[in-house]
């Protein structure tokens, strides 16, 4: 795991801990801000070729959304 990926994972863990506190305190605004932060971290990972599968599962769990199944990328070997 690269240092960059390790840093992202740490940020995600910290943000999830802050989310738990914000939810316990009933701070809906802070919850929304932190969920936006999580989404940004997942996007940042994807933009930098870091595997995001587990991160997307975490985001889905935190937001309560149904995960979207992405279309597999078609390479030249699969072209018609």
C-alpha positions as CSV (number, residue, x, y, z in Angstrom):
1,X,0.0,0.0,0.0
2,X,1.4,3.4,-1.0
3,X,1.8,6.2,1.5
4,X,-0.9,8.1,-0.4
5,X,-3.4,5.2,-0.1
6,X,-2.5,4.8,3.6
7,X,-3.1,8.5,4.2
8,X,-6.5,8.3,2.4
9,X,-7.5,5.3,4.6
10,X,-6.5,7.2,7.7
11,X,-8.6,10.2,6.6
12,X,-11.6,8.0,5.9
13,X,-11.3,6.4,9.4
14,X,-11.0,9.8,11.0
15,X,-14.0,11.1,9.1
16,X,-16.1,8.0,10.0
17,X,-15.2,8.6,13.7
18,X,-16.3,12.2,13.4
19,X,-19.5,11.1,11.7
20,X,-20.3,8.8,14.6
21,X,-19.9,11.7,17.1
22,X,-22.0,14.1,14.9
23,X,-24.8,11.5,14.6
24,X,-24.7,10.9,18.4
25,X,-25.0,14.6,19.0
26,X,-27.8,15.0,16.4
27,X,-25.8,17.5,14.4
28,X,-27.4,16.9,11.0
29,X,-25.5,19.7,9.3
30,X,-22.1,18.3,10.3
31,X,-23.2,14.9,9.2
32,X,-23.9,16.2,5.7
33,X,-20.6,18.0,5.6
34,X,-18.7,14.9,6.7
35,X,-20.5,12.7,4.2
36,X,-19.4,15.2,1.5
37,X,-15.9,14.8,2.8
38,X,-16.1,11.1,2.4
39,X,-17.4,11.4,-1.1
40,X,-14.5,13.7,-1.9
41,X,-12.0,11.2,-0.5
42,X,-13.4,8.4,-2.7
43,X,-13.3,10.7,-5.8
44,X,-9.7,11.6,-4.9
45,X,-8.8,8.0,-4.6
46,X,-10.3,7.2,-8.0
47,X,-8.7,10.1,-9.7
48,X,-5.3,8.8,-8.5
49,X,-5.8,5.2,-9.6
50,X,-6.3,3.9,-6.0
51,X,-8.8,1.0,-5.8
52,X,-12.1,2.4,-4.5
53,X,-14.2,-0.7,-4.1
54,X,-14.0,-0.9,-0.3
55,X,-14.2,2.9,0.0
56,X,-17.4,2.9,-2.0
57,X,-18.8,0.2,0.3
58,X,-18.0,2.3,3.3
59,X,-19.6,5.4,1.7
60,X,-22.7,3.4,0.9
61,X,-22.9,2.1,4.4
62,X,-22.5,5.6,5.9
63,X,-25.0,7.2,3.6
64,X,-27.5,4.3,3.6
65,X,-27.6,4.2,-0.2
66,X,-27.9,1.2,-2.4
67,X,-24.6,0.5,-4.1
68,X,-24.4,1.1,-7.8
69,X,-23.0,-1.8,-9.8
70,X,-20.6,-0.4,-12.3
71,X,-20.2,-1.7,-15.8
72,X,-17.0,-3.6,-16.3
73,X,-14.6,-1.8,-18.6
74,X,-14.3,-3.4,-21.9
75,X,-10.8,-3.9,-23.2
76,X,-9.8,-4.5,-26.8
77,X,-9.9,-8.3,-26.2
78,X,-13.6,-8.0,-25.5
79,X,-14.4,-5.8,-28.5
80,X,-16.9,-7.1,-31.0
